[in-house]
Amino acid sequence: MADDLDALLTDSKRASRALGVAPAGQRHEAIRAIATAIERATDRILAANAEDLERGRESGLAEGMLDRLLLDERRIAGLAAAARALAELPDPIGEVLRERTLPNGLELTEVRVPFGVVGVIYEARPNVTVDLACIGLGSGNAVVLRGGSAAERTNAALVEAIQDAVEGEGLPREVVQTIDRFGRDGAGRLMRARGLIDLLVPRGSAALIDRVVTESTVPVIETGAGVVHAFVDRAADLPMALDIVLNAKTQRTSVCNALETLLVHRDIAETAVPTIAVALQQAGVTIHADGALPGVDAAAPLGDGGWATEHLSMDVAIGVVDDLDAAIEHVNAFGTHHTDTIITDDEDAAARFLAEVDSAVVMHNASTRFTDGGEFGFGAEVGISTQKAHARGPMGLPELTSTKWIVRGTGQVRA
């Protein structure tokens, strides 16, 4: 089996070289072909997904993970639409970033180039399989996917449709491969495949991300868990704050940009906390706190992680802070540098929050659910980077490229 995996990765490396020089038009047509292929294979994909969901329920998979795992006709149609939108985006490959001519006549040009082979390890997210295949094609990278045992049947059906579509457009089918059949050992091998994998991106739980960051010998872009905050300032418009908080918490709970902690300025806590808390409870959200909250009866204790808990469920922690300084300090101390928002009509307070909160995405008077490659106009994303090296925030096509310098001379030699 080890030889089989080595051969698969070698095939991916070889395919990446062909993809890296393929014309943009051919790669974009392959993305459109993927959209059509998954639409045509909807029945087969849904049957495979039903098997994965049944196994997930039998094994006690959490509701949040089951929601991530679920595909239905609407979600498949959404994936196809996102793929077609991505195919219309500008091609990053060959984009000139800098150019200059040296005094000796050498002409220097810095251009975008693909990484080569991008490995991604993720959990129970078959939609990610399609997104990554399309982003790989759009950025000229082959992708090797480890989507986890929970979605193994769904991913297999998706990858088969994707490979057939890619091959039909004249590109190697090995530009998109899955290693799910190699199990947990396959993920470990992917982390150590230096020379065959050029970049590794983990998406999923904090435990998964920590393992990849700790054990990998391949360069890693870290995507983080989402302990996401909203701060309702004393100058907030309360109806606006209520709408934003409800959307950020309840629109979809199992994703990393969902709200996990609500902070309220003490000056308006007596009014704002019960107003927002009651609306959340009526929507089915359980309130957590580390003590009594104004107008809230019987709040549950904080999660096992305290203020650093990522619930990914219909749960939210609420805290009252003395002022803007305390809110910023709390967010920077307990957040995961993902997405945080302030609701206020005070432009000075907003400016300080946006400048001083150390997160990949900071917002003013907007729901955190907008931190998403599709919502940002990227078509899709490979993940939301919470680190500072290379890329930060939603990672679209340009973020999956490196650069090279092209030097043109007329016989110059260095003295």
C-alpha positions as a Python dict, from the first residue, in 0.01 Angstrom:
ca = {
    (1, 'M'): (0, 0, 0),
    (2, 'A'): (293, 232, 70),
    (3, 'D'): (416, 182, -285),
    (4, 'D'): (65, 260, -414),
    (5, 'L'): (60, 591, -226),
    (6, 'D'): (408, 684, -344),
    (7, 'A'): (300, 611, -702),
    (8, 'L'): (-15, 823, -658),
    (9, 'L'): (185, 1119, -529),
    (10, 'T'): (441, 1080, -806),
    (11, 'D'): (158, 1083, -1060),
    (12, 'S'): (24, 1402, -902),
    (13, 'K'): (364, 1566, -929),
    (14, 'R'): (391, 1471, -1295),
    (15, 'A'): (37, 1593, -1365),
    (16, 'S'): (109, 1924, -1191),
    (17, 'R'): (380, 2003, -1444),
    (18, 'A'): (137, 1957, -1732),
    (19, 'L'): (-131, 2160, -1556),
    (20, 'G'): (110, 2441, -1467),
    (21, 'V'): (171, 2519, -1834),
    (22, 'A'): (-184, 2453, -1957),
    (23, 'P'): (-355, 2759, -2111),
    (24, 'A'): (-599, 2945, -1889),
    (25, 'G'): (-882, 2874, -2133),
    (26, 'Q'): (-830, 2499, -2109),
    (27, 'R'): (-820, 2509, -1730),
    (28, 'H'): (-1134, 2722, -1713),
    (29, 'E'): (-1318, 2488, -1948),
    (30, 'A'): (-1222, 2200, -1718),
    (31, 'I'): (-1376, 2386, -1423),
    (32, 'R'): (-1699, 2436, -1618),
    (33, 'A'): (-1692, 2068, -1712),
    (34, 'I'): (-1668, 1979, -1342),
    (35, 'A'): (-1981, 2183, -1270),
    (36, 'T'): (-2171, 1998, -1541),
    (37, 'A'): (-2034, 1659, -1432),
    (38, 'I'): (-2144, 1687, -1070),
    (39, 'E'): (-2488, 1805, -1178),
    (40, 'R'): (-2524, 1502, -1404),
    (41, 'A'): (-2396, 1271, -1129),
    (42, 'T'): (-2629, 1416, -863),
    (43, 'D'): (-2821, 1092, -803),
    (44, 'R'): (-2502, 888, -764),
    (45, 'I'): (-2345, 1150, -536),
    (46, 'L'): (-2656, 1173, -317),
    (47, 'A'): (-2673, 794, -283),
    (48, 'A'): (-2312, 783, -168),
    (49, 'N'): (-2375, 1074, 68),
    (50, 'A'): (-2676, 893, 220),
    (51, 'E'): (-2450, 598, 302),
    (52, 'D'): (-2197, 828, 469),
    (53, 'L'): (-2471, 1004, 668),
    (54, 'E'): (-2611, 672, 789),
    (55, 'R'): (-2268, 555, 902),
    (56, 'G'): (-2211, 891, 1067),
    (57, 'R'): (-2531, 871, 1269),
    (58, 'E'): (-2457, 512, 1372),
    (59, 'S'): (-2110, 612, 1490),
    (60, 'G'): (-2240, 910, 1689),
    (61, 'L'): (-2107, 1187, 1466),
    (62, 'A'): (-2199, 1525, 1613),
    (63, 'E'): (-2489, 1716, 1461),
    (64, 'G'): (-2259, 1992, 1345),
    (65, 'M'): (-2042, 1742, 1159),
    (66, 'L'): (-2348, 1574, 1009),
    (67, 'D'): (-2459, 1913, 876),
    (68, 'R'): (-2116, 1966, 718),
    (69, 'L'): (-2133, 1617, 569),
    (70, 'L'): (-2479, 1660, 418),
    (71, 'L'): (-2520, 1717, 46),
    (72, 'D'): (-2860, 1770, -113),
    (73, 'E'): (-2972, 1891, -455),
    (74, 'R'): (-2960, 2254, -344),
    (75, 'R'): (-2604, 2227, -213),
    (76, 'I'): (-2484, 2044, -525),
    (77, 'A'): (-2642, 2313, -741),
    (78, 'G'): (-2462, 2571, -528),
    (79, 'L'): (-2130, 2395, -580),
    (80, 'A'): (-2184, 2392, -956),
    (81, 'A'): (-2275, 2761, -956),
    (82, 'A'): (-1965, 2846, -750),
    (83, 'A'): (-1748, 2649, -992),
    (84, 'R'): (-1885, 2838, -1292),
    (85, 'A'): (-1832, 3169, -1112),
    (86, 'L'): (-1473, 3073, -1034),
    (87, 'A'): (-1410, 2991, -1401),
    (88, 'E'): (-1489, 3354, -1486),
    (89, 'L'): (-1226, 3498, -1251),
    (90, 'P'): (-899, 3641, -1384),
    (91, 'D'): (-621, 3386, -1426),
    (92, 'P'): (-344, 3456, -1172),
    (93, 'I'): (-76, 3251, -1349),
    (94, 'G'): (178, 3471, -1522),
    (95, 'E'): (50, 3790, -1361),
    (96, 'V'): (334, 4042, -1346),
    (97, 'L'): (386, 4169, -993),
    (98, 'R'): (704, 4372, -1039),
    (99, 'E'): (943, 4451, -1320),
    (100, 'R'): (1250, 4666, -1357),
    (101, 'T'): (1561, 4710, -1569),
    (102, 'L'): (1897, 4718, -1389),
    (103, 'P'): (2171, 4965, -1481),
    (104, 'N'): (2356, 4682, -1656),
    (105, 'G'): (2058, 4619, -1883),
    (106, 'L'): (1922, 4304, -1717),
    (107, 'E'): (1542, 4296, -1732),
    (108, 'L'): (1378, 4154, -1417),
    (109, 'T'): (1014, 4042, -1399),
    (110, 'E'): (840, 3884, -1099),
    (111, 'V'): (540, 3669, -1198),
    (112, 'R'): (290, 3443, -1028),
    (113, 'V'): (339, 3068, -1069),
    (114, 'P'): (161, 2763, -923),
    (115, 'F'): (297, 2591, -614),
    (116, 'G'): (278, 2255, -792),
    (117, 'V'): (98, 1997, -576),
    (118, 'V'): (-122, 2116, -290),
    (119, 'G'): (-234, 1863, -30),
    (120, 'V'): (-541, 1934, 181),
    (121, 'I'): (-654, 1742, 490),
    (122, 'Y'): (-1011, 1810, 598),
    (123, 'E'): (-1303, 1644, 775),
    (124, 'A'): (-1658, 1557, 668),
    (125, 'R'): (-1683, 1839, 414),
    (126, 'P'): (-1755, 1693, 68),
    (127, 'N'): (-1833, 2041, -66),
    (128, 'V'): (-1466, 2119, -4),
    (129, 'T'): (-1371, 1842, -247),
    (130, 'V'): (-1534, 2026, -536),
    (131, 'D'): (-1409, 2368, -425),
    (132, 'L'): (-1050, 2246, -400),
    (133, 'A'): (-1054, 2070, -736),
    (134, 'C'): (-1174, 2389, -905),
    (135, 'I'): (-937, 2618, -716),
    (136, 'G'): (-651, 2384, -804),
    (137, 'L'): (-734, 2405, -1173),
    (138, 'G'): (-783, 2780, -1154),
    (139, 'S'): (-444, 2833, -988),
    (140, 'G'): (-260, 2569, -1193),
    (141, 'N'): (-205, 2332, -899),
    (142, 'A'): (-266, 1960, -877),
    (143, 'V'): (-449, 1870, -554),
    (144, 'V'): (-423, 1563, -333),
    (145, 'L'): (-721, 1538, -100),
    (146, 'R'): (-764, 1360, 232),
    (147, 'G'): (-1129, 1421, 313),
    (148, 'G'): (-1162, 1177, 603),
    (149, 'S'): (-1343, 851, 657),
    (150, 'A'): (-1676, 1018, 740),
    (151, 'A'): (-1719, 1137, 380),
    (152, 'E'): (-1523, 863, 203),
    (153, 'R'): (-1805, 736, -22),
    (154, 'T'): (-1923, 1086, -114),
    (155, 'N'): (-1572, 1203, -191),
    (156, 'A'): (-1506, 896, -406),
    (157, 'A'): (-1817, 967, -616),
    (158, 'L'): (-1725, 1334, -649),
    (159, 'V'): (-1362, 1271, -743),
    (160, 'E'): (-1462, 1014, -1006),
    (161, 'A'): (-1693, 1269, -1170),
    (162, 'I'): (-1428, 1540, -1142),
    (163, 'Q'): (-1152, 1326, -1293),
    (164, 'D'): (-1372, 1224, -1586),
    (165, 'A'): (-1455, 1590, -1651),
    (166, 'V'): (-1091, 1701, -1634),
    (167, 'E'): (-976, 1421, -1860),
    (168, 'G'): (-1248, 1509, -2108),
    (169, 'E'): (-1089, 1853, -2145),
    (170, 'G'): (-748, 1707, -2227),
    (171, 'L'): (-584, 1739, -1886),
    (172, 'P'): (-440, 1451, -1677),
    (173, 'R'): (-704, 1306, -1443),
    (174, 'E'): (-430, 1285, -1177),
    (175, 'V'): (-449, 1663, -1124),
    (176, 'V'): (-722, 1577, -870),
    (177, 'Q'): (-668, 1274, -647),
    (178, 'T'): (-804, 1144, -318),
    (179, 'I'): (-609, 939, -65),
    (180, 'D'): (-906, 859, 160),
    (181, 'R'): (-860, 486, 100),
    (182, 'F'): (-521, 502, 272),
    (183, 'G'): (-685, 602, 601),
    (184, 'R'): (-516, 784, 885),
    (185, 'D'): (-178, 650, 777),
    (186, 'G'): (-229, 822, 443),
    (187, 'A'): (-271, 1157, 617),
    (188, 'G'): (54, 1099, 807),
    (189, 'R'): (234, 1009, 485),
    (190, 'L'): (99, 1324, 320),
    (191, 'M'): (250, 1534, 598),
    (192, 'R'): (593, 1381, 533),
    (193, 'A'): (582, 1381, 152),
    (194, 'R'): (837, 1656, 115),
    (195, 'G'): (943, 1682, -247),
    (196, 'L'): (613, 1545, -375),
    (197, 'I'): (374, 1778, -189),
    (198, 'D'): (467, 2145, -221),
    (199, 'L'): (213, 2287, 23),
    (200, 'L'): (-23, 2137, 282),
    (201, 'V'): (-342, 2300, 409),
    (202, 'P'): (-537, 2153, 705),
    (203, 'R'): (-906, 2237, 742),
    (204, 'G'): (-1107, 2116, 1038),
    (205, 'S'): (-1091, 2082, 1413),
    (206, 'A'): (-827, 2242, 1630),
    (207, 'A'): (-690, 1893, 1702),
    (208, 'L'): (-650, 1819, 1330),
    (209, 'I'): (-483, 2151, 1260),
    (210, 'D'): (-248, 2115, 1559),
    (211, 'R'): (-146, 1768, 1443),
    (212, 'V'): (-65, 1884, 1091),
    (213, 'V'): (125, 2193, 1207),
    (214, 'T'): (323, 1988, 1461),
    (215, 'E'): (401, 1678, 1255),
    (216, 'S'): (432, 1803, 898),
    (217, 'T'): (768, 1832, 722),
    (218, 'V'): (586, 1987, 425),
    (219, 'P'): (527, 2365, 432),
    (220, 'V'): (186, 2433, 591),
    (221, 'I'): (-64, 2716, 565),
    (222, 'E'): (-258, 2705, 890),
    (223, 'T'): (-632, 2756, 880),
    (224, 'G'): (-771, 2817, 1224),
    (225, 'A'): (-1065, 2724, 1433),
    (226, 'G'): (-1323, 2998, 1461),
    (227, 'V'): (-1373, 3138, 1810),
    (228, 'V'): (-1551, 3434, 1653),
    (229, 'H'): (-1661, 3744, 1847),
    (230, 'A'): (-1916, 4021, 1816),
    (231, 'F'): (-1880, 4328, 2037),
    (232, 'V'): (-2192, 4539, 2092),
    (233, 'D'): (-2052, 4881, 2180),
    (234, 'R'): (-2234, 5138, 2391),
    (235, 'A'): (-2304, 5339, 2072),
    (236, 'A'): (-2458, 5041, 1891),
    (237, 'D'): (-2791, 5056, 1712),
    (238, 'L'): (-2966, 4782, 1910),
    (239, 'P'): (-3201, 4656, 1633),
    (240, 'M'): (-2900, 4633, 1401),
    (241, 'A'): (-2699, 4451, 1667),
    (242, 'L'): (-2984, 4205, 1718),
    (243, 'D'): (-3004, 4128, 1346),
    (244, 'I'): (-2628, 4083, 1313),
    (245, 'V'): (-2592, 3862, 1619),
    (246, 'L'): (-2885, 3638, 1522),
    (247, 'N'): (-2750, 3596, 1170),
    (248, 'A'): (-2393, 3535, 1282),
    (249, 'K'): (-2500, 3271, 1535),
    (250, 'T'): (-2798, 3094, 1379),
    (251, 'Q'): (-2771, 3122, 998),
    (252, 'R'): (-2541, 2819, 1003),
    (253, 'T'): (-2377, 2698, 1322),
    (254, 'S'): (-2134, 2431, 1204),
    (255, 'V'): (-1897, 2661, 1016),
    (256, 'C'): (-1587, 2844, 1132),
    (257, 'N'): (-1726, 3195, 1074),
    (258, 'A'): (-2027, 3143, 1302),
    (259, 'L'): (-2045, 3357, 1615),
    (260, 'E'): (-1923, 3190, 1936),
    (261, 'T'): (-1884, 3479, 2183),
    (262, 'L'): (-2091, 3794, 2226),
    (263, 'L'): (-1944, 4082, 2427),
    (264, 'V'): (-2162, 4373, 2542),
    (265, 'H'): (-2048, 4713, 2672),
    (266, 'R'): (-2140, 4752, 3038),
    (267, 'D'): (-2307, 5089, 2981),
    (268, 'I'): (-2588, 4927, 2777),
    (269, 'A'): (-2582, 4577, 2926),
    (270, 'E'): (-2903, 4617, 3128),
    (271, 'T'): (-3097, 4671, 2804),
    (272, 'A'): (-2893, 4500, 2534),
    (273, 'V'): (-2812, 4170, 2706),
    (274, 'P'): (-3172, 4063, 2784),
    (275, 'T'): (-3299, 4186, 2447),
    (276, 'I'): (-3042, 3989, 2250),
    (277, 'A'): (-3035, 3688, 2484),
    (278, 'V'): (-3412, 3639, 2470),
    (279, 'A'): (-3409, 3654, 2090),
    (280, 'L'): (-3126, 3399, 2079),
    (281, 'Q'): (-3309, 3168, 2320),
    (282, 'Q'): (-3628, 3196, 2117),
    (283, 'A'): (-3421, 3087, 1816),
    (284, 'G'): (-3307, 2779, 2011),
    (285, 'V'): (-2964, 2901, 2123),
    (286, 'T'): (-2828, 2806, 2465),
    (287, 'I'): (-2663, 3096, 2650),
    (288, 'H'): (-2335, 3034, 2837),
    (289, 'A'): (-2172, 3270, 3086),
    (290, 'D'): (-1920, 3270, 3369),
    (291, 'G'): (-2166, 3434, 3606),
    (292, 'A'): (-2499, 3615, 3623),
    (293, 'L'): (-2612, 3815, 3320),
    (294, 'P'): (-2859, 4105, 3336),
    (295, 'G'): (-3211, 3979, 3263),
    (296, 'V'): (-3100, 3624, 3179),
    (297, 'D'): (-3221, 3334, 3391),
    (298, 'A'): (-3010, 3024, 3440),
    (299, 'A'): (-2733, 3072, 3186),
    (300, 'A'): (-2530, 2756, 3134),
    (301, 'P'): (-2163, 2752, 3239),
    (302, 'L'): (-1892, 2812, 2983),
    (303, 'G'): (-1771, 2517, 2778),
    (304, 'D'): (-1470, 2305, 2870),
    (305, 'G'): (-1246, 2552, 2692),
    (306, 'G'): (-1386, 2850, 2883),
    (307, 'W'): (-1398, 3164, 2673),
    (308, 'A'): (-1190, 2985, 2407),
    (309, 'T'): (-1465, 2731, 2329),
    (310, 'E'): (-1563, 2680, 1966),
    (311, 'H'): (-1915, 2536, 1996),
    (312, 'L'): (-2009, 2482, 1629),
    (313, 'S'): (-2362, 2439, 1760),
    (314, 'M'): (-2660, 2638, 1885),
    (315, 'D'): (-2459, 2768, 2181),
    (316, 'V'): (-2306, 3108, 2247),
    (317, 'A'): (-2108, 3262, 2532),
    (318, 'I'): (-2210, 3609, 2646),
    (319, 'G'): (-1993, 3841, 2851),
    (320, 'V'): (-2019, 4200, 2974),
    (321, 'V'): (-1703, 4412, 2939),
    (322, 'D'): (-1624, 4749, 3092),
    (323, 'D'): (-1525, 4932, 2775),
    (324, 'L'): (-1372, 4909, 2427),
    (325, 'D'): (-1026, 4842, 2566),
    (326, 'A'): (-1155, 4542, 2760),
    (327, 'A'): (-1337, 4411, 2451),
    (328, 'I'): (-1024, 4433, 2235),
    (329, 'E'): (-816, 4268, 2506),
    (330, 'H'): (-1068, 3984, 2542),
    (331, 'V'): (-1089, 3919, 2168),
    (332, 'N'): (-711, 3912, 2127),
    (333, 'A'): (-672, 3686, 2431),
    (334, 'F'): (-941, 3426, 2360),
    (335, 'G'): (-1008, 3448, 1987),
    (336, 'T'): (-844, 3243, 1714),
    (337, 'H'): (-755, 3539, 1490),
    (338, 'H'): (-1029, 3439, 1245),
    (339, 'T'): (-1315, 3693, 1226),
    (340, 'D'): (-1443, 3949, 1476),
    (341, 'T'): (-1698, 4228, 1441),
    (342, 'I'): (-1795, 4545, 1626),
    (343, 'I'): (-2147, 4688, 1615),
    (344, 'T'): (-2135, 5062, 1681),
    (345, 'D'): (-2225, 5404, 1542),
    (346, 'D'): (-1908, 5547, 1695),
    (347, 'E'): (-1662, 5575, 1407),
    (348, 'D'): (-1365, 5629, 1640),
    (349, 'A'): (-1448, 5312, 1837),
    (350, 'A'): (-1489, 5120, 1512),
    (351, 'A'): (-1155, 5246, 1382),
    (352, 'R'): (-977, 5135, 1699),
    (353, 'F'): (-1139, 4791, 1693),
    (354, 'L'): (-1050, 4738, 1326),
    (355, 'A'): (-691, 4849, 1386),
    (356, 'E'): (-620, 4677, 1718),
    (357, 'V'): (-799, 4340, 1691),
    (358, 'D'): (-541, 4096, 1557),
    (359, 'S'): (-756, 3882, 1330),
    (360, 'A'): (-752, 3783, 964),
    (361, 'V'): (-1087, 3957, 910),
    (362, 'V'): (-1226, 4241, 1121),
    (363, 'M'): (-1568, 4390, 1057),
    (364, 'H'): (-1780, 4690, 1145),
    (365, 'N'): (-2159, 4657, 1154),
    (366, 'A'): (-2164, 4330, 959),
    (367, 'S'): (-2225, 3962, 1025),
    (368, 'T'): (-1920, 3740, 1059),
    (369, 'R'): (-2087, 3493, 821),
    (370, 'F'): (-1950, 3699, 532),
    (371, 'T'): (-1597, 3567, 587),
    (372, 'D'): (-1612, 3323, 299),
    (373, 'G'): (-1439, 3293, -35),
    (374, 'G'): (-1766, 3291, -225),
    (375, 'E'): (-1902, 3595, -41),
    (376, 'F'): (-1572, 3780, -98),
    (377, 'G'): (-1606, 3719, -470),
    (378, 'F'): (-1335, 3453, -495),
    (379, 'G'): (-1573, 3187, -630),
    (380, 'A'): (-1456, 2946, -359),
    (381, 'E'): (-1171, 2913, -111),
    (382, 'V'): (-912, 2659, -9),
    (383, 'G'): (-953, 2770, 350),
    (384, 'I'): (-937, 3075, 576),
    (385, 'S'): (-580, 3133, 680),
    (386, 'T'): (-534, 3264, 1034),
    (387, 'Q'): (-156, 3283, 1012),
    (388, 'K'): (43, 3582, 893),
    (389, 'A'): (297, 3425, 657),
    (390, 'H'): (217, 3418, 284),
    (391, 'A'): (-162, 3453, 303),
    (392, 'R'): (-426, 3561, 554),
    (393, 'G'): (-803, 3536, 541),
    (394, 'P'): (-1005, 3355, 271),
    (395, 'M'): (-764, 3193, 25),
    (396, 'G'): (-868, 3214, -337),
    (397, 'L'): (-671, 3175, -660),
    (398, 'P'): (-389, 3429, -604),
    (399, 'E'): (-324, 3293, -255),
    (400, 'L'): (-249, 2950, -404),
    (401, 'T'): (38, 3083, -610),
    (402, 'S'): (403, 3148, -545),
    (403, 'T'): (631, 3371, -753),
    (404, 'K'): (937, 3340, -968),
    (405, 'W'): (1180, 3594, -1110),
    (406, 'I'): (1244, 3590, -1483),
    (407, 'V'): (1572, 3755, -1582),
    (408, 'R'): (1648, 3843, -1944),
    (409, 'G'): (1991, 3951, -2050),
    (410, 'T'): (2209, 4018, -2353),
    (411, 'G'): (2525, 3843, -2236),
    (412, 'Q'): (2588, 4026, -1907),
    (413, 'V'): (2840, 3874, -1661),
    (414, 'R'): (2901, 3984, -1306),
    (415, 'A'): (3226, 4161, -1236),
}
